[in-house]
Each structure stands twice: as C-alpha cells, then as structure tokens.
C-alpha cells in the first residue's frame, strides 16, 4: 500500500504490486548479518514484484520506499509485547 500511494502521488505508472515473503528460523551462528550469536533467529526473505511502466530509477526508488513502510520498520525494529 505504501508504494502504491507513493507512486500515485508522483504520477508514476505502477499498476500492481505483489509482495512474497518466506519465513524460516535459522541458527544465529549461520547468520552473518545478525547481531544475535546464540539460538535461532527469524529470517524473512522478501520478493517485491512491480508491474507498470517504470524507469529503472523509479523502480529503484520504489524499492527504497518499500523498506521504509510501517510494516517493514516494525519487523526490523525492537519489538516489545506487554501483557495485561
């Protein structure tokens, strides 16, 4: 939704966005980019499919914007769940 709204605001021809996610648990020691070194960590593989008449620069910018959407920011930040 974030990238569609962004593209519309810019007047870019983005007809369809498809997001594919694949989730798995991996051993932290096998993860080069992870800060955690013990136990398992969640790994989410993202595929962003864009349909429309976009230049290479527009597609690059849309992919950058996708990494700033509220869902992505929540998943990549520290999360605390407080019970009642």
Number of C-alpha atoms within 10 A of each C-alpha: 9 14 20 18 11 16 20 12 9 10 9 16 15 20 13 10 13 9 9 10 10 9 10 10 11 13 14 18 15 12 14 9 8 12 10 13 13 10 10 15 18 12 16 13 10 11 11 12 11 18 12 12 12 16 11 9 9 16 18 12 14 21 15 12 14 19 14 14 13 10 11 11 12 11 10 9 8 7 8 6 5 5 4 3
